[in-house]
Amino acid sequence: MAERPLWTIDELIAAAGGTLRGTVSMPLTGVSIDSRSVAQGDIFAAIKGDRVDGHDYAENALNSGAGLAIVSRPTEAMAAAGPLLIVDDVLKALEKIGLAARARSKAQIIAVTGSVGKTSTKEMLRLALSASGYTHASVASFNNHWGVPLTLARMPADTAYGVFEIGMNHPGEITPLVKMVRPHIAVITTVVAVHLGYFSSVAEIADAKAEIFLGVEPGGHAVLNRDNEFFDRLSAAARSTGVANIVSFGRDAASDVYLERSVLHADCSCITATIQGEPVIYKLGMPGEHMVLNSLAALAAVKLAGADLARASLALAAAQPAKGRGVQMTLRAPGGTILLIDESYNANPVSVRAALTLLKRAEPGKNGRRVAVLGDMLELGERGAELHGELADAVDEAKVDVLYATGPLMAHLWNKTPPHRRGAYADKSDGLAATLLGGLKAGDVVMIKGSLGMRMGPLVEAIRGQFQADHDALGLKESKGINVIDHHNKERGSREKPASTFSHPAPPDKDGR
C-alpha cells in the first residue's frame, strides 16, 4: 500500500488558502524552503528573507522535483516548471499549514526552550521517544519564526510524539510560536546570562522564557530545572497561566527527577537517577555534566508523555552531540593523532565553561597539550568585557596549555592570559588559521568554541582539511579522565528530512549568535 502523502492538494488549499495554477501530478510528501535540498514531491515555500528572496529559486525547486511551489509573485517561468499555489503572503501561508498540521494531530507535543541545552535536549527526546512510536522533531535548530511553522507543516498526521525547539533573543518572540505549537509539555532547560544585549537582567530573560507556558494545552505540564536560581520564578509563572503540574529535575534531592550519581567519561556518561519515583540507570552517549542534566529533562518529558521510560533510557546510549556542539573527531597527524572537539556552533558564558570542562576531561596523548580556541560570546551587552575576562579562571581550571583567541571581546581574556599559555590572537577568526594549523602536533586535544557570528566553523574545517580522519581510532578511543559525582549528600530542599542550509538564508536560530 502506498504511503499516505503528507498533504493532499485539497488539504493544502483548505489550510493555506490561495489559488492553484496548474495540476499537481505527484504525492506531496514534504515541505522545504531550501531549493538546494528539495526532494521529489516536496512543497517548496518561497519565503522572502532579509537578503534573498525564495521566489528567485522557485523555478529551480520545481525543476529539481518539487511537486508544488507556494508563491506570492508568480512568473510564467515558474508556471512552466510546475504547479503553483498563489497566496498573498508565503510565510503566513506556511504558518496556516503549520496550524492545520497541529489541529489534525493526536500526538503528544513537547516544546523545549532555555538559555542553553535546547537542541541537545530536543535531540535526546527525538531518540528516546522514537523507541515508543513515530517521533517528529525540529531539524537542527529550526526554532525561529520560520523554523517552527516549517516543522509543524512537516509533521505527518499519524505522528505519535512531536518535539519542537523554540528560541528567542527578544521579549515576546516565544509567545506566537508556542501558541502555534500548543504543547502538552513545556520544558525549560535552564536560564542563564545570554542575550544580555537585549535584556536588562537575567530575571527578564527568565520572564521571556516563561512565555512558553502561554501555549500549553489545558491539563499540561511544565518541566523545570530545580537547580536554577529562577526555579521559583518560573514555577510561579507557570501556575499563573494555569499550568499546575510542575515536574522538577536536577541535583537537588527535592527534585521530582533526581540525579543521584553520574560517572563522567571523556565521551559518555553513566547515570543513576530517580524519575518521579522510578529508579533508572542508563548510559548517555554525550559527555559532560550539562548533558547529564539535559537527559534528566528529556526523561521527565518522556514519562509525562506516557512513553516507555525503560526503552527511552536505553536509547540514550546512542545519543551523539549535534554538529558544532561537542562532536569529537580523531585526526591523523605526523607521529600520532589529534583529538578535535567541535564546539563551534555557539557560545555563552555557561556553555564555554562547560566546553572547557570537557577539554579538561579529555586526556592528551604523549607530549600532547590541551589547546583552546575561543571566539567572542556575542549579545552580552554592557557586561561583555567583564564576562569574557572572567573566563580566565575557567581556562586555568581546565588546565589549558595553549590558548588561541579571536574577537575584540575575547581580547579581555587574552590580556589576562599568562605569556606561557598564549598561542595567538587575531581580530577575526580567519587570522588565526595559519598559526593554529602550524602549531598543532600529535597528541594535542583542541577545542574550538565561539558564537556563530565569529565564524569558528571554518577553523574546524581547516583542521579537518589538514589532518585526515583516523578511521581506525574513531569509536575505539577509551574513555579517560573519569569523574564520579555522587549527589546523595546534597542537601534536600524516519520521515524527517536531514538538516540543510537555506537557499534564502533564515537568520540563525535564536541562540546561534
Summary of the structure (lengths in Angstrom):
residues: 513
radius of gyration: 23.4
end to end distance: 45.6
largest distance: 71.7
contacts: 1931
relative contact order: 0.12
helix: 35%
strand: 22%
